[in-house]
Amino acid sequence: MQLTIDLAGWLGAGILLVAYAMVSFDKLRAESFRYQFLNGAGSLLLIVNTVYYRAYPSAFVNVVWIIIAFLASVRAKNRQSRAAGS
């Protein structure tokens, strides 16, 4: 079980770093749904890890990160829908 939790944490950290690098090197736009999805997925995996290890401050940050990613992705989807309808 511990190995699975550790792998989830490392995978989550990797996903967040890849997402950040892709935005930093103009491979993704920060406003894109894909970027926000990567942020949410990475944070979710980190929450699994941090709750398991009782690192609640880090878990809290990642919960807030997911909320931000969710709201931003809803906004991105709405923008895409409006653009498609124009």
C-alpha positions in Angstrom: 0.0 0.0 0.0 2.7 2.4 0.9 4.5 2.0 -2.4 1.2 2.8 -4.2 0.8 6.0 -2.1 4.4 7.0 -2.8 4.0 6.4 -6.5 0.8 8.5 -6.5 2.6 11.3 -4.9 5.6 11.2 -7.3 3.2 10.9 -10.3 1.2 13.9 -9.0 4.4 16.0 -8.5 5.6 15.0 -12.0 2.2 15.9 -13.6 2.3 19.4 -11.9 5.9 20.0 -13.0 5.1 18.9 -16.6 2.1 21.2 -16.7 4.1 24.1 -15.4 6.9 23.5 -17.8 4.5 23.3 -20.8 3.0 26.7 -19.9 6.4 28.2 -19.2 7.7 27.1 -22.6 4.5 28.1 -24.5 3.4 24.5 -25.2 0.1 25.0 -23.4 -1.8 28.1 -22.5 -2.6 28.8 -18.8 -6.2 29.4 -19.8 -6.6 26.0 -21.5 -8.7 23.2 -20.2 -5.8 20.8 -20.7 -3.5 22.8 -18.4 -6.2 23.1 -15.7 -7.0 19.3 -16.0 -3.3 18.5 -15.5 -3.2 20.8 -12.4 -6.3 19.1 -10.9 -5.1 15.6 -11.6 -1.6 16.2 -10.2 -3.1 17.8 -7.1 -5.5 14.9 -6.6 -2.6 12.5 -6.6 -0.7 14.6 -4.2 -3.7 14.8 -1.8 -3.8 11.0 -1.7 -0.1 11.0 -0.7 -0.3 13.9 1.8 -3.4 12.7 3.6 -1.8 9.2 4.0 1.3 10.8 5.5 -0.9 13.2 7.6 0.7 16.3 5.9 -2.5 18.2 6.2 -1.2 21.7 5.3 0.0 20.3 2.0 -3.2 18.4 1.5 -5.1 21.7 2.2 -3.0 23.6 -0.4 -3.8 20.9 -3.0 -7.5 20.9 -2.2 -7.5 24.7 -2.9 -5.4 24.1 -6.0 -8.0 21.6 -7.3 -10.8 24.1 -6.7 -9.0 26.8 -8.6 -8.2 24.3 -11.4 -11.9 23.2 -11.6 -13.2 26.8 -11.7 -10.7 27.8 -14.3 -11.5 24.8 -16.5 -15.2 25.5 -16.3 -14.4 29.0 -17.4 -12.2 27.7 -20.2 -14.9 25.3 -21.4 -17.5 28.2 -21.4 -15.1 30.3 -23.4 -14.6 27.5 -25.9 -18.4 27.0 -26.2 -19.0 30.7 -26.8 -16.2 30.8 -29.4 -17.6 27.8 -31.2 -21.1 29.3 -31.2 -19.8 32.6 -32.8 
